[in-house]
Amino acid sequence: MLDMGFLEEVEKILPHIGKNRQISMFSATINSTVKKLAKEFLTDPVVIEVTNQRDHVEKIEHQIILVDEDKKTELLSFLIGSKNISQALVFVNKKLEADSLVENLNLDGLKASCIHGDIRQSSRALALRKFKEKELRVLVCTDIAARGIDIENLPCVINFALPETINDFTHRVGRTARAGNDGTAITLLSVKDYKFMSEIEKELMLKIPREELKGFETKEKKPRAKQPKPKSLKDKKILSKKRQTEDKPKASKSTKKRKVTKRG
């Protein structure tokens, strides 16, 4: 609630609660902003962590499929059908995208529905119930609408598009592989998201292999790998002199004793 814009309401409620009170906070992930706010509301809080965020993510079988942006919709239907995925929770970033995907999936013979902010709560609840009872094969949703969803033995989560934050990625993939069950998280990755995907892998200490599917080979222009800058003539001369100095044999110190003439 704090992270989703309800801070003002929480601050109004707190003064009306007695001084002797107990406050508990529960979250799948807690970012630095929420930690900072928690310190303002809690006194010497005890932190209980059931599972480590990274440990959970590592238990999931991750796959990245490279695909051009304009081929994603076609690939999604092919993927669910060819891999015989019994249930798939598909994440998108836009409401219109969710509506469009559901239309295409149903046309391809894959029973699907969606939940997002513009859909009435009763319709959302109905779609979720049908998905849990396996009347629907695919449920497409946005991040905010999917908060709190718990589907028992969900076999597959698909990132149709990468989320805005790493925390949201963790929330998404964490819908599968719950309670010791197996689970797969598939990310459909186009060129524009290469950089952010690398950041996600770095933060969560993952190394996910990339693959392309036959018939969906990528044609988008890939970003160039960083090339070392060519050295200037001045830098080359300095480097050459340094090497010449290092290559010269060091003169051995003379061990001959200096002759001392006594006077007097």
KAURSUL-V461831 format. One record per helix or strand of 3 or more residues. SS is the DSSP state (alpha for helix, beta for strand). FROM is the first residue (numbers start at 1). TO is the last residue. If there is no record, write none. Layout:
# KAURSUL-V461831
[[SS/FROM/TO] [SS/FROM/TO]]
This chain:
# KAURSUL-V461831
[[alpha/7/14] [alpha/32/41] [alpha/53/59] [beta/61/66] [alpha/69/82] [beta/88/91] [alpha/95/107] [beta/112/115] [alpha/121/132] [beta/138/141] [beta/156/159] [alpha/166/173] [beta/184/189] [alpha/191/204] [alpha/233/247]]
